[in-house]
Amino acid sequence: MKKTTQLILALSIVAILIAAPSGDASAAMRSCRADPIFKLSNGDMLTLTLEIGADAMSVRNVTYVLHVPAGVTVIRVTYTAGGIGTKEMYKVYQDSPAKTYTTDTVVTTQNTGSVMVTATTRLNSVFAKSASGYNGQHLIVTVSKP
């Protein structure tokens, strides 16, 4: 009987250790997203998706620089991320070739170490490309339509 109790106790401890997240897994859970949608005057729509390897409280600001074709303006921006939306800002330059859009995204965090960031730019929900890097780096993505 004593051996059975010890075996059940040992198996219970092993099951708890297997189910508990490791340090790396819990660190990976601390991340946030930003998904602004830029509606343009020519009918095109740019959706930027950021995956930031830090929680929203650690993000100081996010700057988007949009390079659009001549004559194209931003007519509406929808910030879909809860707490990050107030920390996002954008600038627009009308210096791209026709049907070509470039985004330059910089995420600034309070963390002194490297925080992984992936920026994906989607044009009209069809053409998408991504760039990955770290906080403080310029993540540049160019998308075009035929």
LINDAKA-V751700 format. One record per residue. N is the residue number from 1. SS is DSSP state (~ for helix, > for strand, _ for the rest). PSI is psi in radians with two decimals (NA if undefined). Layout:
N/SS/PSI
N/SS/PSI
This chain:
1/_/-0.73
2/~/-0.68
3/~/-0.67
4/~/-0.75
5/~/-0.75
6/~/-0.69
7/~/-0.76
8/~/-0.74
9/~/-0.78
10/~/-0.75
11/~/-0.64
12/~/-0.74
13/~/-0.76
14/~/-0.76
15/~/-0.70
16/~/-0.74
17/~/-0.66
18/~/-0.69
19/~/-0.45
20/_/2.42
21/_/2.55
22/_/3.00
23/~/-0.69
24/~/-0.70
25/~/-0.72
26/~/-0.55
27/~/-0.62
28/~/-0.43
29/_/-0.31
30/_/1.47
31/_/2.94
32/>/3.01
33/>/2.68
34/>/2.42
35/_/1.08
36/_/2.56
37/>/2.15
38/>/1.98
39/>/2.19
40/>/2.75
41/_/-0.37
42/_/0.14
43/_/-0.24
44/_/2.76
45/>/2.24
46/>/2.20
47/>/2.13
48/>/2.30
49/>/2.16
50/>/2.30
51/>/2.00
52/>/2.23
53/_/0.73
54/_/2.78
55/_/2.85
56/~/-0.55
57/~/-0.45
58/~/-0.23
59/>/2.12
60/>/-0.90
61/>/2.85
62/>/2.22
63/>/2.24
64/>/2.26
65/>/2.08
66/>/2.26
67/>/2.01
68/>/2.87
69/>/2.75
70/_/2.40
71/_/-0.15
72/_/2.33
73/_/2.86
74/>/2.15
75/>/-0.34
76/>/2.48
77/>/2.29
78/>/2.05
79/_/2.07
80/_/-0.21
81/_/2.31
82/_/-1.45
83/_/-0.25
84/_/-0.44
85/~/-0.63
86/~/-0.21
87/~/0.03
88/>/2.46
89/>/2.77
90/>/2.75
91/>/2.63
92/>/2.32
93/>/2.30
94/>/1.20
95/>/0.30
96/>/2.72
97/_/2.83
98/_/2.44
99/_/0.28
100/>/2.37
101/>/2.37
102/>/2.35
103/>/2.43
104/>/1.91
105/>/2.34
106/>/2.19
107/>/2.22
108/>/2.26
109/>/2.91
110/_/-0.30
111/_/2.40
112/_/-0.36
113/_/-3.06
114/_/2.28
115/_/2.16
116/>/2.38
117/>/2.35
118/>/2.21
119/>/2.18
120/>/2.27
121/>/2.25
122/>/2.24
123/>/2.05
124/_/0.60
125/_/0.29
126/_/-1.03
127/>/2.09
128/>/2.47
129/>/2.78
130/>/2.76
131/>/2.48
132/>/2.63
133/>/-2.53
134/>/2.91
135/_/2.47
136/_/-0.20
137/_/2.64
138/_/2.06
139/>/1.87
140/>/2.22
141/>/2.33
142/>/2.26
143/>/2.57
144/>/2.74
145/_/2.61
146/_/NA
